[in-house]
Amino acid sequence: MEMKTIDGIIERHQVEPSALIQILLEIQREYHWLPQPALHEVGRRLQVPMSRIQHVATFYKAFSMVPKGRHRVNICMGTACHVRGASRILETVQEHAGVGPGETDLEHKFSVETVNCIGCCALGPVIDVNGKIHGRLTRAETAGVLERCE
């Protein structure tokens, strides 16, 4: 982790404590998690107590305090997706990524999560990969989506 990158992110927000969430979001985008040294630097530069930074970082689900994969895979397990084969899609994701829900592979390529609903019930079964929705999936199509992730 380069402190120069962290410094640049903080500087873009004019070292304003009111920009804490935006700064954390940029750090999350850059590193796929919030490393402790980055949080300490944010606290030092913004003169914000670590307790406040930790509270914000753990309150919002968008933030992760542990390393995540470059590709976030969310599998919808809601009723509509479930009846259309979500469990088979989950199996395919687990086979391809090598990890199950709530886990990140050792190479930090994939982080896998199950969610109760993505809100695309008519497209079930659905996965969200890095914010892009893929619907009406078969096992083969699911494998193809994951294979296209660098």
Phi and psi in degrees as GROMACS dihedral restraints (atoms count N, CA, C in turn):
[ dihedral_restraints ]
;  ai    aj    ak    al  type     phi  dphi    fc
    3     4     5     6     1   -96.5    20    10
    4     5     6     7     1   124.9    20    10
    6     7     8     9     1   -65.1    20    10
    7     8     9    10     1   -25.2    20    10
    9    10    11    12     1   -60.4    20    10
   10    11    12    13     1   -39.7    20    10
   12    13    14    15     1   -64.8    20    10
   13    14    15    16     1   -44.7    20    10
   15    16    17    18     1   -62.4    20    10
   16    17    18    19     1   -44.9    20    10
   18    19    20    21     1   -58.6    20    10
   19    20    21    22     1   -42.3    20    10
   21    22    23    24     1   -62.3    20    10
   22    23    24    25     1   -41.6    20    10
   24    25    26    27     1   -62.5    20    10
   25    26    27    28     1   -46.7    20    10
   27    28    29    30     1   -63.3    20    10
   28    29    30    31     1   -44.3    20    10
   30    31    32    33     1   -61.3    20    10
   31    32    33    34     1   -37.0    20    10
   33    34    35    36     1   -60.2    20    10
   34    35    36    37     1   -24.4    20    10
   36    37    38    39     1  -103.2    20    10
   37    38    39    40     1    18.0    20    10
   39    40    41    42     1    54.8    20    10
   40    41    42    43     1    33.7    20    10
   42    43    44    45     1    51.3    20    10
   43    44    45    46     1    42.0    20    10
   45    46    47    48     1   -99.4    20    10
   46    47    48    49     1   121.3    20    10
   48    49    50    51     1   -57.7    20    10
   49    50    51    52     1   -27.8    20    10
   51    52    53    54     1   -67.7    20    10
   52    53    54    55     1   -13.9    20    10
   54    55    56    57     1   -94.7    20    10
   55    56    57    58     1    14.0    20    10
   57    58    59    60     1   -51.6    20    10
   58    59    60    61     1   -50.2    20    10
   60    61    62    63     1   -63.1    20    10
   61    62    63    64     1   -42.9    20    10
   63    64    65    66     1   -63.8    20    10
   64    65    66    67     1   -38.9    20    10
   66    67    68    69     1   -64.3    20    10
   67    68    69    70     1   -45.2    20    10
   69    70    71    72     1   -63.6    20    10
   70    71    72    73     1   -37.9    20    10
   72    73    74    75     1   -62.6    20    10
   73    74    75    76     1   -40.7    20    10
   75    76    77    78     1   -66.8    20    10
   76    77    78    79     1   -40.9    20    10
   78    79    80    81     1   -62.8    20    10
   79    80    81    82     1   -42.4    20    10
   81    82    83    84     1   -60.4    20    10
   82    83    84    85     1   -43.6    20    10
   84    85    86    87     1   -62.8    20    10
   85    86    87    88     1   -39.8    20    10
   87    88    89    90     1   -70.8    20    10
   88    89    90    91     1   -43.8    20    10
   90    91    92    93     1  -108.7    20    10
   91    92    93    94     1    -9.8    20    10
   93    94    95    96     1    70.7    20    10
   94    95    96    97     1    12.2    20    10
   96    97    98    99     1  -171.1    20    10
   97    98    99   100     1   177.9    20    10
   99   100   101   102     1  -111.6    20    10
  100   101   102   103     1    93.3    20    10
  102   103   104   105     1   -65.6    20    10
  103   104   105   106     1   142.5    20    10
  105   106   107   108     1   -55.3    20    10
  106   107   108   109     1   -44.2    20    10
  108   109   110   111     1   -58.8    20    10
  109   110   111   112     1   -35.3    20    10
  111   112   113   114     1   -66.2    20    10
  112   113   114   115     1   -42.1    20    10
  114   115   116   117     1   -64.6    20    10
  115   116   117   118     1   -39.6    20    10
  117   118   119   120     1   -64.2    20    10
  118   119   120   121     1   -39.7    20    10
  120   121   122   123     1   -66.3    20    10
  121   122   123   124     1   -41.2    20    10
  123   124   125   126     1   -60.4    20    10
  124   125   126   127     1   -46.6    20    10
  126   127   128   129     1   -60.3    20    10
  127   128   129   130     1   -43.9    20    10
  129   130   131   132     1   -63.9    20    10
  130   131   132   133     1   -48.0    20    10
  132   133   134   135     1   -70.3    20    10
  133   134   135   136     1   -37.7    20    10
  135   136   137   138     1   -89.1    20    10
  136   137   138   139     1    -8.3    20    10
  138   139   140   141     1    56.3    20    10
  139   140   141   142     1    47.8    20    10
  141   142   143   144     1  -114.1    20    10
  142   143   144   145     1   132.1    20    10
  144   145   146   147     1   -62.2    20    10
  145   146   147   148     1   144.4    20    10
  147   148   149   150     1   -58.5    20    10
  148   149   150   151     1   -31.8    20    10
  150   151   152   153     1   -61.1    20    10
  151   152   153   154     1   -38.5    20    10
  153   154   155   156     1   -69.6    20    10
  154   155   156   157     1   -42.9    20    10
  156   157   158   159     1   -62.4    20    10
  157   158   159   160     1   -45.5    20    10
  159   160   161   162     1   -61.2    20    10
  160   161   162   163     1   -40.3    20    10
  162   163   164   165     1   -61.5    20    10
  163   164   165   166     1   -47.6    20    10
  165   166   167   168     1   -64.0    20    10
  166   167   168   169     1   -45.7    20    10
  168   169   170   171     1   -65.1    20    10
  169   170   171   172     1   -29.0    20    10
  171   172   173   174     1   -95.8    20    10
  172   173   174   175     1   -16.4    20    10
  174   175   176   177     1   -75.1    20    10
  175   176   177   178     1   -43.7    20    10
  177   178   179   180     1   -90.4    20    10
  178   179   180   181     1   130.7    20    10
  180   181   182   183     1   -66.4    20    10
  181   182   183   184     1   -19.9    20    10
  183   184   185   186     1   -66.0    20    10
  184   185   186   187     1   -20.2    20    10
  186   187   188   189     1   -99.6    20    10
  187   188   189   190     1   147.1    20    10
  189   190   191   192     1  -128.1    20    10
  190   191   192   193     1   134.8    20    10
  192   193   194   195     1   -94.4    20    10
  193   194   195   196     1     0.5    20    10
  195   196   197   198     1  -125.4    20    10
  196   197   198   199     1   152.0    20    10
  198   199   200   201     1   -57.6    20    10
  199   200   201   202     1   137.5    20    10
  201   202   203   204     1  -118.0    20    10
  202   203   204   205     1   163.3    20    10
  204   205   206   207     1   -73.2    20    10
  205   206   207   208     1   160.4    20    10
  207   208   209   210     1   -64.9    20    10
  208   209   210   211     1   -25.8    20    10
  210   211   212   213     1  -119.7    20    10
  211   212   213   214     1   119.7    20    10
  213   214   215   216     1   -97.3    20    10
  214   215   216   217     1   123.4    20    10
  216   217   218   219     1  -115.0    20    10
  217   218   219   220     1   116.4    20    10
  219   220   221   222     1  -110.1    20    10
  220   221   222   223     1   123.4    20    10
  222   223   224   225     1  -104.6    20    10
  223   224   225   226     1   124.1    20    10
  225   226   227   228     1   -75.7    20    10
  226   227   228   229     1   127.6    20    10
  228   229   230   231     1  -115.4    20    10
  229   230   231   232     1    16.1    20    10
  231   232   233   234     1   -63.5    20    10
  232   233   234   235     1   169.4    20    10
  234   235   236   237     1   -54.7    20    10
  235   236   237   238     1   -50.1    20    10
  237   238   239   240     1   -61.9    20    10
  238   239   240   241     1   -42.5    20    10
  240   241   242   243     1   -71.2    20    10
  241   242   243   244     1   -38.1    20    10
  243   244   245   246     1   -58.2    20    10
  244   245   246   247     1   -48.1    20    10
  246   247   248   249     1   -70.8    20    10
  247   248   249   250     1   -16.2    20    10
  249   250   251   252     1  -100.4    20    10
  250   251   252   253     1    11.7    20    10
  252   253   254   255     1   104.4    20    10
  253   254   255   256     1    26.2    20    10
  255   256   257   258     1   -58.6    20    10
  256   257   258   259     1   -33.8    20    10
  258   259   260   261     1   -64.5    20    10
  259   260   261   262     1   -35.9    20    10
  261   262   263   264     1   -68.5    20    10
  262   263   264   265     1   -36.7    20    10
  264   265   266   267     1   -65.6    20    10
  265   266   267   268     1   -43.0    20    10
  267   268   269   270     1   -60.6    20    10
  268   269   270   271     1   -43.6    20    10
  270   271   272   273     1   -58.2    20    10
  271   272   273   274     1   -43.2    20    10
  273   274   275   276     1   -63.5    20    10
  274   275   276   277     1   -43.8    20    10
  276   277   278   279     1   -61.9    20    10
  277   278   279   280     1   -44.5    20    10
  279   280   281   282     1   -62.4    20    10
  280   281   282   283     1   -41.1    20    10
  282   283   284   285     1   -65.0    20    10
  283   284   285   286     1   -42.9    20    10
  285   286   287   288     1   -73.9    20    10
  286   287   288   289     1   -44.8    20    10
  288   289   290   291     1   -82.0    20    10
  289   290   291   292     1   -25.1    20    10
  291   292   293   294     1    80.1    20    10
  292   293   294   295     1    11.1    20    10
  294   295   296   297     1  -141.1    20    10
  295   296   297   298     1   160.0    20    10
  297   298   299   300     1  -103.8    20    10
  298   299   300   301     1  -175.1    20    10
  300   301   302   303     1   -56.3    20    10
  301   302   303   304     1   135.7    20    10
  303   304   305   306     1    83.2    20    10
  304   305   306   307     1     7.5    20    10
  306   307   308   309     1  -121.0    20    10
  307   308   309   310     1   160.3    20    10
  309   310   311   312     1  -127.1    20    10
  310   311   312   313     1   136.0    20    10
  312   313   314   315     1   -69.6    20    10
  313   314   315   316     1   161.8    20    10
  315   316   317   318     1   -62.9    20    10
  316   317   318   319     1   -28.1    20    10
  318   319   320   321     1   -84.4    20    10
  319   320   321   322     1    -1.7    20    10
  321   322   323   324     1    58.2    20    10
  322   323   324   325     1    36.4    20    10
  324   325   326   327     1   -87.8    20    10
  325   326   327   328     1   -45.7    20    10
  327   328   329   330     1  -124.2    20    10
  328   329   330   331     1   139.7    20    10
  330   331   332   333     1  -119.9    20    10
  331   332   333   334     1   130.3    20    10
  333   334   335   336     1  -114.4    20    10
  334   335   336   337     1   134.9    20    10
  336   337   338   339     1  -138.6    20    10
  337   338   339   340     1   150.7    20    10
  339   340   341   342     1  -104.8    20    10
  340   341   342   343     1   145.2    20    10
  342   343   344   345     1  -129.0    20    10
  343   344   345   346     1   155.7    20    10
  345   346   347   348     1   -75.2    20    10
  346   347   348   349     1   -30.8    20    10
  348   349   350   351     1  -166.0    20    10
  349   350   351   352     1   134.2    20    10
  351   352   353   354     1   -96.6    20    10
  352   353   354   355     1   -18.7    20    10
  354   355   356   357     1    94.5    20    10
  355   356   357   358     1    19.2    20    10
  357   358   359   360     1  -124.4    20    10
  358   359   360   361     1    49.4    20    10
  360   361   362   363     1   -55.2    20    10
  361   362   363   364     1   -35.2    20    10
  363   364   365   366     1   -70.2    20    10
  364   365   366   367     1   -14.8    20    10
  366   367   368   369     1  -100.4    20    10
  367   368   369   370     1     3.8    20    10
  369   370   371   372     1   -58.4    20    10
  370   371   372   373     1   151.0    20    10
  372   373   374   375     1   -75.8    20    10
  373   374   375   376     1   147.7    20    10
  375   376   377   378     1  -126.2    20    10
  376   377   378   379     1   141.9    20    10
  378   379   380   381     1  -127.5    20    10
  379   380   381   382     1   153.1    20    10
  381   382   383   384     1  -116.2    20    10
  382   383   384   385     1   118.1    20    10
  384   385   386   387     1  -116.6    20    10
  385   386   387   388     1   112.4    20    10
  387   388   389   390     1    55.6    20    10
  388   389   390   391     1    35.8    20    10
  390   391   392   393     1    88.0    20    10
  391   392   393   394     1    -1.7    20    10
  393   394   395   396     1  -104.0    20    10
  394   395   396   397     1   128.1    20    10
  396   397   398   399     1   -85.6    20    10
  397   398   399   400     1   134.8    20    10
  399   400   401   402     1  -125.2    20    10
  400   401   402   403     1   120.4    20    10
  402   403   404   405     1  -121.9    20    10
  403   404   405   406     1   169.4    20    10
  405   406   407   408     1    52.8    20    10
  406   407   408   409     1    45.7    20    10
  408   409   410   411     1   -84.5    20    10
  409   410   411   412     1   144.3    20    10
  411   412   413   414     1  -101.7    20    10
  412   413   414   415     1   173.1    20    10
  414   415   416   417     1   -61.2    20    10
  415   416   417   418     1   -43.8    20    10
  417   418   419   420     1   -64.2    20    10
  418   419   420   421     1   -41.9    20    10
  420   421   422   423     1   -65.3    20    10
  421   422   423   424     1   -37.8    20    10
  423   424   425   426     1   -62.1    20    10
  424   425   426   427     1   -46.4    20    10
  426   427   428   429     1   -59.7    20    10
  427   428   429   430     1   -40.0    20    10
  429   430   431   432     1   -62.9    20    10
  430   431   432   433     1   -42.4    20    10
  432   433   434   435     1   -59.9    20    10
  433   434   435   436     1   -44.6    20    10
  435   436   437   438     1   -70.5    20    10
  436   437   438   439     1   -34.0    20    10
  438   439   440   441     1   -66.3    20    10
  439   440   441   442     1   -27.6    20    10
  441   442   443   444     1   -77.0    20    10
  442   443   444   445     1    -9.5    20    10
  444   445   446   447     1   -76.4    20    10
  445   446   447   448     1   121.2    20    10
